[in-house]
């Protein structure tokens, strides 16, 4: 797997999510009018938009900008790792890929 490819579990999750929402809209559309259907379709993207405000920049972005301290903090936040050695090891691997 190259560094530009997404892991298969993320691809599968995205595909299954899309299929689920298409099926849900077909079923829901049979019972409600179009205004309610449009509101329900717009609700989930709005929630994701609000939640993305709280997401940090990616550690790779910080490494490209040569900001190792911020990359370490972002990686620690994303992984939820209290173990500094794990974060340091992954940061070393990522810094080798960005060069």
C-alpha positions in Angstrom: 0.0 0.0 0.0 1.4 3.4 -0.9 1.0 6.4 1.4 -1.5 8.0 -1.0 -4.0 5.2 -0.7 -6.7 5.1 1.9 -7.0 2.0 4.1 -9.7 -0.4 2.9 -11.7 -0.1 6.1 -12.2 3.6 5.5 -13.2 3.0 1.9 -15.7 0.3 2.9 -17.1 2.6 5.6 -17.6 5.4 3.1 -19.2 3.2 0.6 -21.6 1.5 3.1 -22.5 4.9 4.6 -23.5 6.2 1.2 -25.5 3.1 0.4 -27.2 3.3 3.8 -28.2 7.0 3.3 -29.6 6.4 -0.2 -31.7 3.6 1.1 -32.8 5.6 4.1 -33.9 8.5 1.8 -35.9 6.2 -0.4 -37.7 4.8 2.6 -38.2 8.1 4.4 -39.3 9.8 1.2 -42.3 7.5 1.0 -43.7 8.8 4.3 -42.8 12.5 4.5 -43.1 15.5 2.2 -40.1 16.9 0.4 -39.4 19.8 2.8 -38.9 17.4 5.8 -36.8 15.1 3.6 -34.6 18.0 2.5 -34.2 19.1 6.2 -33.2 15.6 7.2 -30.7 15.3 4.3 -29.1 18.6 5.3 -28.9 17.9 9.0 -26.0 15.4 9.0 -23.6 17.5 6.9 -24.3 20.4 9.1 -23.4 18.4 12.2 -20.1 17.3 10.5 -19.4 20.9 9.5 -19.7 22.1 13.1 -17.6 19.2 14.4 -14.8 19.8 11.9 -14.2 23.2 13.6 -12.7 21.3 16.6 -10.5 19.0 14.5 -6.8 19.9 14.6 -4.7 20.1 11.4 -3.1 16.8 10.4 0.3 15.9 11.8 1.6 15.5 8.2 0.6 19.1 7.5 2.6 20.3 10.5 5.6 18.2 9.4 5.5 19.7 6.0 5.5 23.1 7.6 8.4 22.0 9.8 6.4 22.4 13.0 7.3 19.3 14.9 5.9 20.4 18.2 2.4 21.0 16.8 2.6 17.7 14.8 3.3 15.8 18.0 0.4 17.5 19.8 -2.0 16.8 16.9 -0.9 13.2 16.7 -1.3 12.7 20.4 -4.8 14.2 20.2 -5.8 12.1 17.1 -4.5 8.8 18.6 -5.6 9.5 22.1 -2.2 8.1 23.1 -0.8 8.9 26.5 2.2 6.8 25.6 4.9 9.2 24.3 7.0 6.5 22.8 4.2 5.4 20.4 3.6 9.0 19.3 7.4 9.6 18.8 7.7 6.4 16.8 4.8 7.2 14.5 6.1 10.8 14.1 9.5 9.5 13.0 7.9 7.2 10.4 5.7 10.1 9.1 8.6 12.5 9.0 10.5 10.0 6.9 7.6 9.9 4.4 7.3 13.7 4.0 10.9 14.2 3.0 
